[in-house]
Amino acid sequence: MYSCNIIECIKALYSDPEFLQHLNYAPKHHYVYADKTIRMYHDIHTGKWWWSMQKELKAKKPGATVIPIILFSDKTQVTMFRNKSAYPPLKVPGKDGVTMASGDGVVCQGHPIVTCYSADYPKQLLTTGIKSGECPKCNVLHEELGSPDVPAIIAALSLIDEDHDLWRRVCQECGIKPIFKPFWLDLPHTNIFQSITLDMLHQLYQGIVKHLIKWIKEAYSEAEIDAHCCRLPPNHNICFLSHVSGTEHNQICHFLPGIVIGIQLPRNLNNAHLTHAVRAILNFLYLAQYPCHTEQTLALLDNALTCFHNNKDIFLDLGIRSNFNLPKLHGFHHYVHMIKLYGTTDNYNTKYTECLHIDLTKDAYRATNHKDVYSQMMLWLERWEKILWHNNFVRWHLVDMDYCRAIKMTKHPTVKRVQLDCIVQEYGTTFFTAALAHYIVGRNHPEAAHIILPFDTVATFHRIKFNTINAHGIQDSSVTVDLVHCQPSQEDKRGDTIPAHFDTVLVNEGDGGIMGVDGYCVMQVHVIFMLTNQASNVLFHAGPAKPPTHFAYVEWFTPFQQPELHHGLYKVSRLICHGERLASVIDISDICRSIYLIPNFGAVAPREWTSSTVLECCSTFFLNSFSDRHAYLTIV
């Protein structure tokens, strides 16, 4: 067995100068406004646990510094072997403190205290000793939401050294399995049942979302579900996936509303209740992942759970469920309290350790020749660690990222010269010359009766990339967060036809804000093009404002109205003027992001539609706010 001294690990992290500006040494209250009426929760030092623990330690050890320890477990050892526990060094330092120096040399009396224990449900059962089907945080056997009697449980577990039969009997009376000296038994200031944190990966994506997909498949015809999926923008088929990972469940959530909206239920049952239930689960899922919470957003979390419970009986009416006694569903009730205690869920999400399990174990093993693997794995990890440290040094002070994004175009066009008549035929730009002339007139030739274009070819681009912008305003070209495709049909190397791909986007009409759809419109991009310097000089007046370098030919959709009642999505359709689609040329800097439109299939999806033709065949669409977290945060 390989292990490291946990105190030495804590000291190494605590004293690292690289982490100095990111460490917090005391709890804080953060507020939205200066009047301190709306409290914010994000990092663990903004939660209530640190405040209560600081007061408890201050009364006994003035000047004590709380060092929260978050434990992640991929394979839990809950017992002691040969009188050796998994975390024995934490007992004395947590109670009496240990001298530690921070990255700036300031010495303090630190108390490393186990704050959160993050693991999937089976490992939570092993750790707490409760039985399968029960909640590791509260007593749900008699539908009561009270905290477990921790002192009684600790007293029961301590009887192992006195009377074995009494130990088993008292553990049974406390509602736990008889565990031989669990690792948390002697940890100071630690309530293991309170420390259990709910897991986004296993509880929501691999738990409730997995159940929800199964219920939807039982509610509808699998053939009709697949018909909807095959006629959405490219995605995988959910009915024939045997093993679905958390990542795939996350991707399925992006287009799940497109499956349930308008589809017909057996026995003509009302589809509205099922749509409400699905929307409520998705709302809870996305709200629970907010990187910052306030009392208002936590109220939205409670409202989403209430909405699901108000509509969940549809699954009983369909005969899919006979009850909802699911521990992972019950765990939804603990999220608001947990966020107030420990901050937002990204503080204790097991996806981090799952990624490390792949990086440090699976990838390292694949790099070996499968002989004498441990030494090769250690060497591989050592080299990768050095590469990582060098990369961190290069990107020093440029690691804080936010939701800002910027357009990145390739240096060279995809096609250098495309004839204007080919633009119309291949890219579907029926009114290309008229739209470009109208743009030029509107920009700097309002007095002109007509414009003569001094060229017959343009350079075209087949995609727009969006990169992130860090806190210092630097665009990181290595991180692509969004793509817009506008590619005509073509043949691959085998002679097969690849259908045309023209994405829909959200365009700022001039007065759009950071959040909401006011001032925005949905458009479909058919071609991105660039004019030569000579053509730009002829068509645009010289002045302080330089003309755009890249343009887009787009077709418009109708303005936003009120969201639909049952699923809360905005409904749009093609904007028709005099029997033709309204089109125009815009500056690509007005494009904010790609947007995912869900076709309004109705009760039965037309079988002649395909994924590549649905945007042309369907007349009405719903704007999908669940396509990614950025869309959910901004499209409200």
C-alpha positions as CSV (number, residue, x, y, z in Angstrom):
1,M,0.0,0.0,0.0
2,Y,1.3,3.5,-1.0
3,S,0.5,6.5,1.1
4,C,1.7,10.0,2.0
5,N,1.8,11.8,5.3
6,I,-1.3,13.9,5.2
7,I,0.1,16.6,7.5
8,E,3.1,17.0,5.3
9,C,0.9,17.3,2.3
10,I,-1.2,20.0,4.0
11,K,1.9,21.9,5.0
12,A,3.3,21.7,1.4
13,L,0.1,23.2,0.0
14,Y,-0.3,25.8,2.8
15,S,3.2,27.1,2.5
16,D,3.4,27.2,-1.4
17,P,3.9,30.9,-2.5
18,E,2.0,30.1,-5.7
19,F,-1.2,29.6,-3.7
20,L,-0.8,32.6,-1.4
21,Q,-3.1,34.9,-3.3
22,H,-5.8,32.2,-3.5
23,L,-5.8,31.0,0.1
24,N,-8.4,32.3,2.7
25,Y,-7.4,32.2,6.3
26,A,-10.7,33.3,7.9
27,P,-14.4,33.1,7.1
28,K,-16.1,36.0,5.4
29,H,-19.6,37.3,4.7
30,H,-20.0,38.4,1.0
31,Y,-23.0,40.4,-0.1
32,V,-24.4,41.4,-3.5
33,Y,-25.0,45.0,-2.5
34,A,-23.5,47.5,-0.1
35,D,-26.5,47.5,2.1
36,K,-25.7,43.9,3.0
37,T,-29.2,42.6,2.5
38,I,-28.5,39.7,0.0
39,R,-25.8,37.3,1.1
40,M,-23.7,35.4,-1.4
41,Y,-22.3,31.8,-1.1
42,H,-19.4,30.6,-3.3
43,D,-16.1,29.4,-1.9
44,I,-16.1,27.4,1.4
45,H,-15.0,30.4,3.5
46,T,-18.3,32.1,2.6
47,G,-20.4,29.3,4.1
48,K,-21.8,29.0,7.6
49,W,-19.7,26.0,8.7
50,W,-16.4,27.9,8.8
51,W,-18.0,30.7,10.9
52,S,-19.4,28.2,13.5
53,M,-16.1,26.3,13.6
54,Q,-14.1,29.5,14.0
55,K,-16.2,30.5,17.0
56,E,-15.9,27.1,18.5
57,L,-12.1,27.0,18.2
58,K,-11.7,30.7,19.3
59,A,-13.4,29.9,22.6
60,K,-10.8,27.2,23.3
61,K,-7.8,28.3,21.3
62,P,-7.6,32.0,20.7
63,G,-5.9,32.8,17.4
64,A,-6.6,29.4,16.0
65,T,-6.7,29.1,12.2
66,V,-9.2,26.7,10.7
67,I,-7.8,24.6,7.8
68,P,-10.7,22.8,6.1
69,I,-10.0,19.3,4.8
70,I,-12.1,18.0,2.0
71,L,-11.8,14.2,1.6
72,F,-12.5,12.5,-1.7
73,S,-12.8,8.8,-1.9
74,D,-12.7,6.5,-4.9
75,K,-12.2,3.3,-2.9
76,T,-12.9,3.7,0.8
77,Q,-11.2,1.9,3.6
78,V,-13.6,2.5,6.5
79,T,-11.9,0.3,9.1
80,M,-8.6,0.1,11.0
81,F,-6.1,-2.6,10.1
82,R,-3.4,-3.6,12.5
83,N,-4.3,-0.6,14.7
84,K,-3.6,1.8,11.8
85,S,-6.2,4.2,10.7
86,A,-6.4,6.0,7.3
87,Y,-6.2,9.5,8.9
88,P,-4.5,9.1,12.3
89,P,-2.4,12.2,12.0
90,L,-5.5,14.4,11.9
91,K,-6.6,13.6,15.4
92,V,-4.1,15.5,17.5
93,P,-3.5,18.5,15.1
94,G,-7.2,19.0,14.6
95,K,-7.7,19.2,18.4
96,D,-4.5,20.9,19.6
97,G,-3.3,22.6,16.4
98,V,0.0,22.4,14.5
99,T,2.4,25.2,13.6
100,M,2.3,26.1,9.9
101,A,3.9,28.8,7.8
102,S,2.0,30.3,4.9
103,G,3.6,31.3,1.6
104,D,4.6,34.7,2.9
105,G,6.3,33.3,6.0
106,V,3.5,34.1,8.5
107,V,3.3,31.4,11.1
108,C,0.0,30.4,12.6
109,Q,-1.5,27.6,14.7
110,G,-3.5,25.6,12.1
111,H,-6.2,23.1,12.9
112,P,-6.8,20.7,10.0
113,I,-10.4,19.6,10.4
114,V,-12.3,17.2,8.1
115,T,-15.0,19.4,6.7
116,C,-16.5,17.5,3.7
117,Y,-16.5,13.9,2.7
118,S,-17.3,13.5,-1.0
119,A,-17.9,10.1,-2.5
120,D,-20.6,8.2,-4.5
121,Y,-23.6,6.7,-2.7
122,P,-22.2,3.2,-2.1
123,K,-19.1,4.6,-0.5
124,Q,-21.2,6.9,1.6
125,L,-23.0,3.8,2.9
126,L,-19.7,2.2,3.7
127,T,-18.4,5.2,5.5
128,T,-21.5,6.0,7.6
129,G,-22.6,2.4,8.2
130,I,-26.2,3.0,7.1
131,K,-28.2,0.5,5.1
132,S,-28.8,0.7,1.4
133,G,-31.9,2.8,0.5
134,E,-31.4,5.2,3.5
135,C,-30.0,8.7,3.5
136,P,-26.5,9.2,4.8
137,K,-27.4,12.7,6.1
138,C,-30.7,12.2,7.9
139,N,-33.3,9.7,9.0
140,V,-35.7,8.9,6.2
141,L,-37.0,5.5,7.5
142,H,-40.1,7.2,9.1
143,E,-40.2,10.1,6.6
144,E,-38.6,12.4,9.2
145,L,-35.8,14.8,8.2
146,G,-33.9,14.9,11.5
147,S,-30.1,14.7,11.8
148,P,-28.7,11.3,13.0
149,D,-28.0,11.0,16.7
150,V,-24.2,11.4,16.3
151,P,-23.2,11.0,20.0
152,A,-25.3,7.9,20.4
153,I,-23.7,6.4,17.2
154,I,-20.2,7.2,18.4
155,A,-21.0,5.7,21.8
156,A,-22.3,2.5,20.1
157,L,-19.3,2.1,17.9
158,S,-17.0,2.6,20.9
159,L,-18.5,-0.6,22.6
160,I,-16.4,-2.9,20.3
161,D,-13.6,-3.0,22.9
162,E,-16.0,-3.8,25.7
163,D,-18.8,-6.2,24.7
164,H,-19.1,-7.6,21.1
165,D,-22.8,-8.6,21.4
166,L,-23.8,-5.4,23.1
167,W,-21.9,-3.5,20.3
168,R,-23.9,-5.2,17.6
169,R,-27.2,-4.7,19.4
170,V,-26.7,-1.0,20.1
171,C,-25.5,-0.4,16.5
172,Q,-28.7,-2.0,15.3
173,E,-30.8,0.2,17.6
174,C,-29.0,3.3,16.2
175,G,-29.9,2.2,12.7
176,I,-26.3,1.6,11.5
177,K,-24.2,-1.4,10.6
178,P,-21.7,-2.5,13.2
179,I,-18.4,-1.0,11.8
180,F,-15.1,-1.8,13.4
181,K,-13.6,1.6,14.4
182,P,-14.3,3.7,11.4
183,F,-11.6,6.2,10.4
184,W,-13.8,9.2,11.5
185,L,-14.5,7.9,15.0
186,D,-11.8,10.0,16.8
187,L,-11.6,13.0,14.4
188,P,-12.1,16.2,16.4
189,H,-14.9,18.7,15.5
190,T,-16.1,16.3,12.8
191,N,-19.8,15.2,12.3
192,I,-19.4,12.7,9.5
193,F,-23.1,12.7,8.7
194,Q,-23.1,16.5,8.3
195,S,-19.8,16.2,6.4
196,I,-21.3,13.9,3.7
197,T,-21.7,16.1,0.6
198,L,-24.1,15.3,-2.2
199,D,-22.3,14.5,-5.4
200,M,-23.2,16.2,-8.7
201,L,-21.7,13.4,-10.9
202,H,-23.1,10.3,-9.2
203,Q,-26.3,11.6,-7.6
204,L,-27.6,13.9,-10.4
205,Y,-26.1,12.8,-13.7
206,Q,-25.5,9.1,-13.0
207,G,-28.5,9.0,-10.6
208,I,-31.6,11.1,-11.2
209,V,-30.9,12.0,-14.8
210,K,-30.4,8.3,-15.5
211,H,-33.7,7.5,-13.8
212,L,-35.4,10.4,-15.8
213,I,-34.2,9.1,-19.1
214,K,-35.4,5.6,-18.2
215,W,-38.8,6.9,-17.3
216,I,-39.1,8.9,-20.5
217,K,-38.2,5.8,-22.6
218,E,-41.0,3.9,-20.8
219,A,-43.5,6.8,-21.2
220,Y,-43.1,7.1,-25.0
221,S,-42.5,4.8,-27.9
222,E,-38.8,4.2,-28.3
223,A,-39.2,4.5,-32.1
224,E,-40.7,8.0,-31.6
225,I,-37.9,9.1,-29.2
226,D,-35.3,7.9,-31.8
227,A,-37.3,9.8,-34.5
228,H,-37.0,13.0,-32.5
229,C,-33.3,12.4,-31.8
230,C,-32.4,11.6,-35.4
231,R,-34.1,14.8,-36.6
232,L,-32.3,17.1,-34.0
233,P,-28.9,18.5,-34.8
234,P,-26.3,15.7,-34.8
235,N,-26.4,13.7,-31.5
236,H,-26.3,10.1,-30.3
237,N,-29.2,7.7,-30.0
238,I,-30.2,7.3,-26.3
239,C,-32.4,4.2,-26.6
240,F,-29.6,1.9,-27.7
241,L,-26.8,3.0,-25.4
242,S,-25.9,0.2,-23.0
243,H,-23.4,2.0,-20.8
244,V,-23.8,5.8,-20.5
245,S,-21.2,7.8,-18.6
246,G,-21.8,11.0,-16.6
247,T,-20.4,13.0,-19.5
248,E,-23.0,11.4,-21.9
249,H,-25.8,12.0,-19.4
250,N,-24.7,15.6,-19.3
251,Q,-24.9,15.8,-23.1
252,I,-28.3,14.1,-23.2
253,C,-29.6,16.8,-20.9
254,H,-28.8,19.4,-23.5
255,F,-31.4,18.2,-25.9
256,L,-33.8,16.3,-23.5
257,P,-36.5,19.1,-23.9
258,G,-36.5,18.4,-27.6
259,I,-37.7,14.9,-27.0
260,V,-40.6,15.6,-24.6
261,I,-42.1,18.8,-26.0
262,G,-45.4,18.0,-27.8
263,I,-44.9,14.2,-27.9
264,Q,-48.0,12.1,-27.3
265,L,-48.4,10.1,-24.1
266,P,-50.3,6.7,-23.9
267,R,-54.0,6.9,-23.1
268,N,-54.0,10.6,-24.2
269,L,-52.7,11.6,-20.8
270,N,-51.7,15.3,-20.4
271,N,-48.2,15.9,-21.6
272,A,-47.9,19.2,-19.7
273,H,-47.3,17.5,-16.3
274,L,-44.4,15.4,-17.7
275,T,-42.9,18.5,-19.5
276,H,-43.1,20.4,-16.2
277,A,-41.4,17.6,-14.3
278,V,-38.6,17.3,-16.9
279,R,-38.1,21.0,-16.9
280,A,-38.0,21.1,-13.1
281,I,-35.3,18.4,-12.9
282,L,-33.2,20.2,-15.5
283,N,-33.7,23.6,-13.7
284,F,-32.5,22.0,-10.5
285,L,-29.5,20.4,-12.3
286,Y,-28.3,23.6,-13.8
287,L,-29.1,25.8,-10.7
288,A,-27.2,23.4,-8.5
289,Q,-24.1,24.0,-10.6
290,Y,-24.1,27.8,-10.2
291,P,-20.6,29.0,-9.2
292,C,-22.2,31.6,-6.9
293,H,-25.5,31.5,-5.0
294,T,-27.7,34.1,-3.3
295,E,-30.9,33.7,-1.3
296,Q,-32.8,34.3,-4.5
297,T,-31.1,31.6,-6.5
298,L,-31.4,29.1,-3.6
299,A,-35.1,29.9,-3.6
300,L,-35.2,29.1,-7.3
301,L,-33.6,25.7,-6.3
302,D,-36.4,25.0,-3.9
303,N,-39.0,26.1,-6.4
304,A,-37.6,23.7,-9.0
305,L,-37.9,20.8,-6.5
306,T,-41.4,21.9,-5.5
307,C,-42.4,22.0,-9.2
308,F,-41.1,18.4,-9.7
309,H,-43.1,17.1,-6.7
310,N,-46.2,18.9,-8.0
311,N,-46.0,17.1,-11.3
312,K,-44.3,13.8,-10.5
313,D,-47.6,11.9,-10.3
314,I,-47.7,11.6,-14.1
315,F,-45.1,8.8,-13.7
316,L,-47.5,7.0,-11.3
317,D,-50.4,7.5,-13.7
318,L,-48.3,6.0,-16.5
319,G,-47.5,3.0,-14.4
320,I,-43.8,3.7,-14.6
321,R,-43.3,4.2,-10.9
322,S,-45.2,3.0,-7.8
323,N,-43.3,5.3,-5.4
324,F,-40.5,7.8,-5.3
325,N,-38.5,6.3,-2.4
326,L,-35.2,7.1,-4.0
327,P,-32.3,8.2,-1.7
328,K,-30.8,10.3,-4.5
329,L,-34.1,12.1,-5.1
330,H,-34.5,12.6,-1.4
331,G,-31.0,14.1,-1.4
332,F,-32.3,17.1,-3.3
333,H,-33.8,18.4,-0.1
334,H,-30.3,18.8,1.4
335,Y,-28.8,21.0,-1.4
336,V,-29.8,24.4,-0.1
337,H,-28.7,23.6,3.5
338,M,-25.4,22.1,2.1
339,I,-24.6,25.2,0.0
340,K,-25.2,27.5,2.9
341,L,-22.8,25.4,5.0
342,Y,-20.0,24.7,2.6
343,G,-20.5,27.0,-0.4
344,T,-21.3,26.0,-3.9
345,T,-21.2,22.4,-5.2
346,D,-18.0,22.9,-7.2
347,N,-16.1,22.9,-3.9
348,Y,-16.7,19.2,-3.4
349,N,-17.6,17.7,-6.8
350,T,-16.2,14.2,-7.3
351,K,-15.6,14.9,-11.0
352,Y,-12.2,16.3,-10.0
353,T,-11.0,13.1,-8.5
354,E,-12.7,11.1,-11.3
355,C,-10.5,13.0,-13.8
356,L,-7.4,12.5,-11.6
357,H,-8.2,8.8,-11.5
358,I,-8.0,8.8,-15.3
359,D,-5.0,11.1,-15.5
360,L,-2.9,9.5,-12.7
361,T,-3.9,5.8,-13.1
362,K,-5.4,4.9,-16.5
363,D,-3.3,7.2,-18.7
364,A,-0.2,6.4,-16.8
365,Y,-0.8,2.6,-17.2
366,R,-1.4,3.0,-20.9
367,A,2.0,4.7,-21.3
368,T,3.8,1.6,-19.9
369,N,4.7,-1.7,-21.7
370,H,2.7,-3.5,-19.0
371,K,5.8,-4.9,-17.4
372,D,7.1,-3.5,-14.1
373,V,4.3,-1.0,-14.4
374,Y,4.7,0.9,-11.1
375,S,8.2,2.2,-11.8
376,Q,7.2,3.3,-15.3
377,M,4.0,4.9,-14.0
378,M,5.9,6.9,-11.4
379,L,8.4,8.1,-14.0
380,W,5.6,9.0,-16.4
381,L,3.8,11.0,-13.7
382,E,7.0,12.7,-12.6
383,R,7.6,13.9,-16.1
384,W,4.1,15.1,-16.6
385,E,4.1,16.9,-13.3
386,K,7.2,18.8,-14.5
387,I,5.5,19.7,-17.7
388,L,2.5,20.9,-15.7
389,W,4.6,23.1,-13.4
390,H,6.3,24.6,-16.4
391,N,2.9,25.3,-18.1
392,N,1.7,27.0,-14.9
393,F,4.8,29.1,-14.8
394,V,4.2,30.3,-18.4
395,R,0.6,31.1,-17.6
396,W,1.4,32.8,-14.3
397,H,-1.2,35.3,-13.2
398,L,-3.4,34.4,-16.2
399,V,-5.4,31.6,-14.8
400,D,-8.5,33.4,-13.5
401,M,-11.2,32.8,-16.2
402,D,-14.7,34.1,-16.5
403,Y,-17.6,33.8,-18.9
404,C,-16.3,36.5,-21.3
405,R,-15.6,35.3,-24.8
406,A,-14.2,36.7,-28.0
407,I,-14.3,35.7,-31.7
408,K,-11.3,34.1,-33.2
409,M,-11.0,33.8,-37.0
410,T,-8.4,31.8,-38.9
411,K,-5.6,33.8,-40.5
412,H,-6.5,32.4,-43.9
413,P,-9.9,31.8,-45.4
414,T,-11.3,28.3,-46.0
415,V,-11.9,29.2,-49.7
416,K,-9.9,32.1,-51.1
417,R,-12.1,32.9,-54.1
418,V,-15.8,32.0,-54.5
419,Q,-17.7,33.4,-57.4
420,L,-20.8,35.4,-56.4
421,D,-23.2,33.2,-58.4
422,C,-21.6,30.2,-56.6
423,I,-22.2,31.9,-53.2
424,V,-25.9,32.0,-54.0
425,Q,-26.1,28.4,-55.2
426,E,-23.8,26.6,-52.8
427,Y,-24.4,28.6,-49.6
428,G,-28.1,29.3,-50.1
429,T,-27.6,33.1,-50.1
430,T,-30.5,34.0,-52.4
431,F,-30.2,37.8,-51.8
432,F,-26.4,38.1,-51.3
433,T,-25.6,41.0,-53.5
434,A,-28.7,42.9,-52.5
435,A,-28.1,42.3,-48.8
436,L,-24.4,43.4,-49.1
437,A,-25.4,46.5,-51.0
438,H,-28.0,47.4,-48.4
439,Y,-25.4,47.0,-45.6
440,I,-23.0,49.3,-47.4
441,V,-25.7,51.9,-48.1
442,G,-26.9,51.8,-44.5
443,R,-23.3,52.2,-43.1
444,N,-21.9,55.1,-45.1
445,H,-23.8,55.8,-48.3
446,P,-27.4,56.7,-47.2
447,E,-27.7,59.0,-50.2
448,A,-26.9,56.4,-52.8
449,A,-29.7,55.0,-55.0
450,H,-27.7,51.9,-55.8
451,I,-24.3,50.3,-55.2
452,I,-22.1,48.6,-57.8
453,L,-20.0,45.9,-56.3
454,P,-16.4,46.2,-57.7
455,F,-15.7,42.5,-57.5
456,D,-17.1,39.2,-58.5
457,T,-15.4,36.9,-55.9
458,V,-15.1,36.9,-52.1
459,A,-13.1,34.8,-49.7
460,T,-15.2,32.6,-47.4
461,F,-14.7,31.0,-44.0
462,H,-16.6,27.9,-42.8
463,R,-16.5,28.5,-39.0
464,I,-16.2,31.0,-36.2
465,K,-14.4,30.1,-33.0
466,F,-15.1,31.7,-29.6
467,N,-12.2,31.8,-27.1
468,T,-12.3,32.6,-23.4
469,I,-11.0,35.9,-22.0
470,N,-9.2,35.8,-18.7
471,A,-9.6,38.2,-15.8
472,H,-6.8,40.4,-17.3
473,G,-8.5,40.7,-20.6
474,I,-6.2,38.3,-22.5
475,Q,-7.8,36.1,-25.1
476,D,-6.8,32.5,-24.7
477,S,-6.7,31.0,-28.2
478,S,-6.1,27.5,-26.8
479,V,-9.5,27.3,-25.2
480,T,-12.4,27.1,-27.6
481,V,-15.8,27.4,-25.9
482,D,-18.1,27.7,-28.9
483,L,-18.1,27.1,-32.7
484,V,-20.3,28.4,-35.5
485,H,-20.4,26.3,-38.7
486,C,-21.5,27.5,-42.1
487,Q,-20.3,24.9,-44.5
488,P,-21.9,24.0,-47.9
489,S,-22.4,20.4,-48.9
490,Q,-19.3,18.6,-50.1
491,E,-17.9,15.1,-50.9
492,D,-15.5,13.2,-48.7
493,K,-12.6,11.1,-50.0
494,R,-14.9,8.1,-50.7
495,G,-17.3,10.2,-52.8
496,D,-20.1,10.3,-50.1
497,T,-22.0,13.6,-49.8
498,I,-21.6,15.5,-46.5
499,P,-24.7,17.6,-46.0
500,A,-24.5,21.4,-45.7
501,H,-24.2,22.7,-42.1
502,F,-25.5,26.2,-41.4
503,D,-25.7,27.0,-37.7
504,T,-28.1,29.3,-35.9
505,V,-26.7,32.1,-33.7
506,L,-27.8,34.8,-31.2
507,V,-27.1,38.3,-32.6
508,N,-27.0,41.5,-30.7
509,E,-29.1,44.1,-32.5
510,G,-27.4,46.9,-30.7
511,D,-28.9,47.1,-27.2
512,G,-28.6,43.6,-25.9
513,G,-27.4,43.1,-22.3
514,I,-25.4,40.5,-20.4
515,M,-28.5,38.5,-19.5
516,G,-31.9,38.1,-21.1
517,V,-33.0,38.1,-24.7
518,D,-34.1,41.7,-25.0
519,G,-32.1,43.3,-27.8
520,Y,-31.2,40.0,-29.4
521,C,-32.5,38.0,-32.3
522,V,-32.0,34.5,-33.6
523,M,-30.4,34.2,-37.1
524,Q,-29.0,31.5,-39.3
525,V,-25.6,32.0,-40.7
526,H,-25.1,30.9,-44.4
527,V,-21.7,32.3,-45.2
528,I,-18.9,34.2,-43.5
529,F,-16.8,36.3,-46.0
530,M,-14.2,38.9,-46.2
531,L,-13.6,41.7,-48.7
532,T,-10.2,42.6,-50.1
533,N,-8.6,45.8,-48.9
534,Q,-9.1,47.3,-52.4
535,A,-12.8,46.6,-52.3
536,S,-13.2,48.0,-48.8
537,N,-11.4,51.2,-49.7
538,V,-13.8,51.7,-52.6
539,L,-17.0,50.8,-50.7
540,F,-16.4,52.4,-47.3
541,H,-15.5,56.0,-46.6
542,A,-12.1,56.7,-45.0
543,G,-12.5,57.8,-41.4
544,P,-11.6,57.0,-37.8
545,A,-14.1,54.1,-37.7
546,K,-12.6,51.2,-39.6
547,P,-14.9,49.0,-41.6
548,P,-15.4,45.4,-40.4
549,T,-13.0,42.8,-41.6
550,H,-15.4,39.9,-41.7
551,F,-19.1,39.8,-42.6
552,A,-21.9,37.2,-42.3
553,Y,-24.9,36.7,-44.5
554,V,-27.8,35.7,-42.2
555,E,-31.5,34.8,-42.4
556,W,-33.7,36.2,-39.6
557,F,-36.1,34.6,-37.2
558,T,-39.1,36.3,-35.5
559,P,-38.5,38.5,-32.4
560,F,-38.8,36.9,-29.0
561,Q,-42.2,36.9,-27.3
562,Q,-43.1,35.4,-23.9
563,P,-41.8,31.9,-23.1
564,E,-44.1,29.0,-23.5
565,L,-46.1,28.1,-20.4
566,H,-45.3,24.5,-19.9
567,H,-41.6,24.2,-20.7
568,G,-40.5,27.9,-20.4
569,L,-38.7,28.0,-23.8
570,Y,-39.0,30.8,-26.3
571,K,-40.8,30.0,-29.6
572,V,-39.4,31.4,-32.9
573,S,-40.1,30.9,-36.6
574,R,-38.7,32.1,-39.9
575,L,-39.2,35.8,-40.6
576,I,-41.0,36.0,-44.0
577,C,-41.3,39.3,-45.9
578,H,-43.3,39.4,-49.2
579,G,-43.1,35.6,-49.4
580,E,-39.4,35.4,-49.0
581,R,-37.1,34.9,-46.0
582,L,-35.7,38.1,-44.6
583,A,-31.9,38.2,-45.0
584,S,-29.2,40.7,-44.4
585,V,-25.4,41.1,-44.1
586,I,-24.1,41.9,-40.6
587,D,-20.7,42.4,-38.9
588,I,-19.6,39.1,-37.3
589,S,-18.8,41.0,-34.1
590,D,-22.5,41.3,-33.5
591,I,-22.7,37.4,-33.2
592,C,-22.7,36.6,-29.5
593,R,-22.8,32.8,-29.6
594,S,-24.2,29.8,-31.4
595,I,-27.7,28.8,-30.4
596,Y,-29.5,25.5,-30.4
597,L,-33.0,25.4,-31.9
598,I,-35.4,22.5,-31.0
599,P,-37.8,21.8,-33.9
600,N,-41.5,21.8,-33.0
601,F,-42.2,18.2,-34.1
602,G,-45.7,18.0,-32.8
603,A,-47.1,14.7,-31.6
604,V,-45.3,12.7,-34.3
605,A,-42.0,13.7,-36.0
606,P,-42.4,13.8,-39.8
607,R,-40.3,10.9,-41.1
608,E,-39.2,12.7,-44.2
609,W,-37.3,15.2,-42.1
610,T,-33.6,14.6,-41.4
611,S,-31.1,16.2,-39.1
612,S,-29.6,18.1,-42.0
613,T,-32.9,19.3,-43.4
614,V,-34.9,20.0,-40.3
615,L,-34.0,23.7,-40.2
616,E,-35.4,24.0,-43.7
617,C,-38.5,21.8,-43.3
618,C,-39.7,22.8,-39.9
619,S,-41.7,26.1,-39.5
620,T,-41.4,26.7,-35.8
621,F,-38.7,26.1,-33.2
622,F,-38.0,26.5,-29.5
623,L,-34.8,28.2,-28.2
624,N,-32.9,25.6,-26.1
625,S,-31.6,27.3,-22.9
626,F,-30.2,23.9,-21.7
627,S,-27.6,23.5,-24.5
628,D,-24.8,24.5,-22.1
629,R,-24.4,26.4,-18.8
630,H,-23.6,29.7,-20.5
631,A,-26.9,29.5,-22.4
632,Y,-28.8,28.7,-19.2
633,L,-27.2,31.6,-17.3
634,T,-27.7,34.2,-20.1
635,I,-31.0,33.2,-21.9
636,V,-33.6,34.0,-19.3
